[in-house]
Amino acid sequence: RSSDLTTNNLKAHCGSPDTEISLEAEEGLESLSTESIPVNVEGFILGQKQPSWVPDSEAANCMNCQVKFTFTKRRHHCRACGKVFCASCCNRKCRLQYMEKEARVCVGCHDAITKGP
């Protein structure tokens, strides 16, 4: 999967393929990449839209430090990216556009959101 945001990708995530995008916006898209704008696995900018959560059944280990989940080592979903982490790797909170209050986010998403583009 390419890390570049394309016009078609933007149109697909913004509604219909018939969405009009100005020439200036299309030219601006050429210089954007997921390195400059933090996006979740679905291609949305972090915090703008609720991500699909990785099912608990698909996460036997933390998706950051790889610690194995147990009865006492619980799973926590990052509200920005939807991945599953242990409490140590998902211990930050920040305000997300799609929520009205601060939410639990992983260290990586917190850094990406607070750092900004």
Secondary structure, 3 states (H helix, E strand, C coil): CCCECCHHHHHHHHCCCCCCCCHHHHHHHHCCECCCCCECCCCCECCCCCCCCCCHHHCCECCCCCCECCCCCCCEECCCCCCEECCCCCCEEEECCCCCCEEEECHHHHHHHHHCC
